[in-house]
């Protein structure tokens, strides 16, 4: 049974004057989402370097992450990867807007989908499936494109402002079968137990939810155990979802085989397997990962953000 068999319901958004700047930003994004895709790519590549200048603190975070994760690269190579990552971020902003509020017709004929047989095998007997990805700049576009082949539901962190939450949730419900906040555990579990597909990215450091330290690019990373917990409580299989925008502008979406003997009795070991799977995805397309997040801000027996000082 689909988790959104009825039409999705949205809380009435506030039009209070204090939210007018937010509504203005949402309206601008909706307009930008309708620009020609070739123009969006051109603009994105040029906005990226500007973001690197304007978001200086985030640029420093990204540079530090790259130094931690790719120590074998020399300084010029790390600088090149940093520059490319901001170019990809610029394009990714237009992808996000287009995925939520625009048309994906220009992309649909240029999508290569691999591994659907792994999904079919995992669903045998009506089993639910958890689909794991990382925070790549292509995240929203890839999810929308994959929904043409599999009815994905999503789990996400709500936005702090009501109008933005309304706009993004409404945009996502154009293609997702359902959306669950990370606090809506029971509905998400029910969706999985009914044989549904649930997609999310558990690769960021967050203070909410049970987390453990596991290896990630050779460093300790505070990581959510949510994949282990959801699989344990629902009996769902776990697949990886890698997505890459190719140099020619096409997309490659790839589902990996279900993790074997997952979940185990060890939440830390299972979480380490999930992070290793995401690390493999990142190494395949490092410039398209969202490096501006403080992934290593918490370290065992060390103060927060010690690696970013």
Buried (B, 14 or more C-beta within 10 A) or exposed (E): EEBBEEEBEEEEBBEEEEBEEBBEBBEEBBEBBEBEBEEBBBBBBEBBEEBBEEBEEBBEBBBBBBBBBBEEBEEEEBEEBBBBBBBBBBBBBBBBBBBBBBEBEBBEEBBEBEBBEBBEBBBEEEBBBBBBBBBBBBBBBBBBBBBEEBBBBBBBEBBEBBBBBBBBBBBBBEBBBBBBBBEBBEBBBBBBBEBBBBBBBBBBBEEEBEBBBBEBBEBBBBBBBBBBBBBBBBEBBBBBBBBBBEEEEEBBBBBBBBBEEBBBEEBBBBBBBBBEBBBEBBEEBBBBBBBBBBBBBBBEEEEEEEBBE
